[in-house]
Amino acid sequence: MSKILYIKANLRDDNTSRSLIVANSFLEEYKKKNPKDEIITLDLYKENVDFLRMDSLISIGSRKTEDSKKDPLLKYAYQFTEADKYIIAAPMWNLGIPAILKAYIDNICVGGITYKYTEQGQVGLLENKKAIFFNSRGGIYANSPVENCEKYMKDIMTFLGINDFKSVSIDGVDIIGSDIDKIVNDAKVKANNLLENF
């Protein structure tokens, strides 16, 4: 049995956000194939995830012990380590991920919990885990030099030791005249093709 952490970073609701529509569809199909897996949904806006403050830096920078698990400022980092698989859904905003998702990443990238430094440099501590990223984008950004969402998320996952990273981009949803239903349905098909190995 696996533990899935579903991270939602979207102000829109499940019925209007294209990234959430496709991610939810993927998750429903996943649950049919893996009914015993545990699903934990983390809505970053409902959580009101905050930016790092001075007390956060103290917690993040301190040496980690068993007592560290009781520190509320480290709760997201420990929750992240306990999952086996990650589903992340977010839109592209101004060529990047929403600020709240970046704030969340700053909360989970904690030395001694999700990565460590060695004599050879940084080493991710989350090996043998999988992540899939659903990203809706108003324009067509596949293979674009200004595409920063998918690249950044892949880099962060690799930084944490998660090398099995896949993404499903829902491109062109704001272009006038686009067939939104077709774009969303095509993304669902692409997502379903990734189910077997997730």
C-alpha positions as CSV (number, residue, x, y, z in Angstrom):
1,M,0.0,0.0,0.0
2,S,1.3,3.5,-0.9
3,K,0.6,6.9,0.6
4,I,-0.3,9.6,-2.0
5,L,0.1,13.3,-1.2
6,Y,-2.1,15.3,-3.5
7,I,-0.9,19.0,-3.4
8,K,-3.4,21.5,-4.8
9,A,-2.1,25.0,-5.6
10,N,-5.0,26.7,-7.3
11,L,-7.4,29.5,-6.3
12,R,-10.1,28.1,-8.6
13,D,-12.3,25.2,-7.6
14,D,-12.3,21.6,-8.8
15,N,-14.9,22.4,-11.5
16,T,-13.2,25.4,-13.1
17,S,-9.5,24.8,-12.7
18,R,-8.2,22.9,-15.7
19,S,-5.2,21.6,-13.8
20,L,-7.4,20.3,-11.0
21,I,-9.9,18.8,-13.5
22,V,-7.2,16.7,-15.1
23,A,-5.5,15.9,-11.8
24,N,-8.8,14.8,-10.2
25,S,-9.6,12.6,-13.2
26,F,-6.1,11.0,-13.0
27,L,-6.6,10.4,-9.2
28,E,-10.0,8.8,-9.7
29,E,-8.6,6.4,-12.2
30,Y,-5.6,5.7,-9.9
31,K,-8.0,4.9,-7.0
32,K,-9.8,2.4,-9.1
33,K,-6.6,0.5,-9.7
34,N,-5.2,1.1,-6.2
35,P,-8.2,1.1,-3.9
36,K,-6.1,0.4,-0.8
37,D,-3.7,3.3,-1.2
38,E,-4.1,6.2,1.2
39,I,-4.8,9.6,-0.3
40,I,-4.0,12.8,1.6
41,T,-5.2,16.0,0.0
42,L,-3.3,19.2,0.8
43,D,-5.0,22.4,-0.5
44,L,-2.3,25.0,-0.1
45,Y,-4.8,27.9,-0.1
46,K,-7.1,26.3,2.5
47,E,-4.0,25.6,4.5
48,N,-2.9,29.2,4.1
49,V,0.7,28.2,3.7
50,D,2.9,31.0,4.7
51,F,6.2,32.4,3.5
52,L,9.3,31.6,5.6
53,R,9.8,34.0,8.6
54,M,12.7,34.3,11.0
55,D,11.4,31.7,13.3
56,S,10.9,29.4,10.3
57,L,14.6,29.8,9.4
58,I,15.6,28.9,12.9
59,S,13.6,25.7,12.8
60,I,14.8,24.8,9.3
61,G,18.4,25.6,10.1
62,S,18.6,23.7,13.4
63,R,19.9,20.2,13.9
64,K,17.2,17.7,13.5
65,T,16.3,15.3,16.3
66,E,13.3,13.2,17.3
67,D,11.9,16.3,19.0
68,S,12.0,18.1,15.6
69,K,8.9,16.1,14.6
70,K,6.9,18.0,17.2
71,D,7.9,21.4,15.7
72,P,4.8,22.8,13.9
73,L,7.0,24.8,11.5
74,L,8.4,21.5,10.1
75,K,5.1,19.7,9.7
76,Y,5.0,20.0,5.9
77,A,8.5,18.7,5.5
78,Y,7.8,15.6,7.6
79,Q,4.5,15.1,5.9
80,F,6.2,15.2,2.6
81,T,8.8,12.6,3.6
82,E,6.1,10.2,4.7
83,A,4.4,10.0,1.3
84,D,5.4,7.6,-1.4
85,K,4.0,9.4,-4.4
86,Y,3.1,13.0,-5.1
87,I,0.4,14.5,-7.3
88,I,0.8,18.3,-7.7
89,A,-1.6,20.5,-9.6
90,A,-1.1,24.2,-10.3
91,P,-1.5,26.8,-13.0
92,M,1.2,28.8,-14.7
93,W,1.1,32.4,-13.5
94,N,3.3,34.9,-15.2
95,L,5.6,32.2,-16.5
96,G,6.0,30.6,-13.1
97,I,4.3,28.6,-10.4
98,P,2.0,30.4,-8.0
99,A,3.8,32.0,-5.0
100,I,2.0,29.8,-2.6
101,L,3.5,26.7,-4.2
102,K,6.9,28.2,-4.0
103,A,6.3,29.0,-0.3
104,Y,5.3,25.4,0.3
105,I,8.5,24.2,-1.5
106,D,10.5,26.5,0.8
107,N,8.8,24.8,3.8
108,I,9.6,21.2,2.6
109,C,13.1,21.8,1.5
110,V,14.7,21.3,4.9
111,G,18.2,20.0,5.5
112,G,18.2,16.9,7.6
113,I,14.7,16.0,6.6
114,T,14.3,16.0,2.8
115,Y,17.9,16.5,1.8
116,K,21.4,16.7,3.4
117,Y,24.8,18.1,2.6
118,T,27.8,15.7,2.4
119,E,31.4,16.1,1.5
120,Q,30.4,15.6,-2.1
121,G,27.6,18.2,-1.9
122,Q,23.8,18.1,-1.6
123,V,22.0,14.7,-1.6
124,G,18.2,14.3,-1.8
125,L,16.8,11.9,0.9
126,L,13.6,11.0,-0.9
127,E,14.7,8.2,-3.3
128,N,12.4,5.6,-4.8
129,K,9.4,8.0,-4.8
130,K,7.4,9.3,-7.7
131,A,5.8,12.6,-8.6
132,I,3.5,13.8,-11.3
133,F,2.8,17.5,-12.0
134,F,-0.3,18.8,-13.7
135,N,0.1,22.4,-15.0
136,S,-2.5,24.4,-16.9
137,R,-1.1,27.2,-19.1
138,G,-2.9,29.9,-21.0
139,G,-0.6,29.8,-24.0
140,I,1.5,27.2,-25.8
141,Y,4.7,26.7,-23.8
142,A,5.9,23.3,-24.7
143,N,9.6,23.5,-25.6
144,S,9.5,27.2,-24.9
145,P,12.7,28.9,-23.5
146,V,10.4,30.8,-21.1
147,E,8.7,27.7,-19.6
148,N,9.6,27.8,-16.0
149,C,7.0,25.7,-14.2
150,E,7.7,22.1,-15.3
151,K,11.5,22.7,-15.4
152,Y,11.5,24.2,-11.9
153,M,9.3,21.4,-10.4
154,K,11.5,18.7,-12.0
155,D,14.6,20.4,-10.6
156,I,13.2,20.6,-7.1
157,M,12.1,17.0,-7.2
158,T,15.5,15.9,-8.4
159,F,17.1,18.1,-5.6
160,L,15.1,16.1,-3.1
161,G,16.0,12.7,-4.7
162,I,12.8,12.1,-6.6
163,N,14.0,11.2,-10.0
164,D,10.8,9.6,-11.3
165,F,9.1,12.8,-12.3
166,K,6.4,13.1,-15.0
167,S,4.3,16.1,-16.1
168,V,1.1,16.7,-17.9
169,S,0.7,20.2,-19.4
170,I,-2.7,21.6,-20.3
171,D,-1.5,24.1,-22.9
172,G,-3.4,26.9,-24.7
173,V,-6.5,27.2,-22.5
174,D,-6.7,31.0,-22.7
175,I,-6.1,31.3,-26.5
176,I,-9.2,32.8,-28.1
177,G,-10.9,30.1,-30.2
178,S,-9.2,27.2,-28.5
179,D,-11.3,24.0,-28.1
180,I,-11.0,23.8,-24.3
181,D,-12.9,20.6,-23.9
182,K,-10.5,18.9,-26.4
183,I,-7.4,20.3,-24.7
184,V,-8.6,19.0,-21.3
185,N,-9.7,15.6,-22.7
186,D,-6.4,15.2,-24.5
187,A,-4.6,15.9,-21.2
188,K,-6.7,13.3,-19.4
189,V,-5.7,10.7,-22.0
190,K,-2.1,11.6,-21.6
191,A,-2.4,11.4,-17.9
192,N,-4.1,8.0,-18.0
193,N,-1.2,6.7,-20.1
194,L,1.0,7.4,-17.1
195,L,-1.2,5.5,-14.7
196,E,0.5,2.1,-15.2
197,N,3.9,3.2,-14.0
198,F,2.8,5.6,-11.2
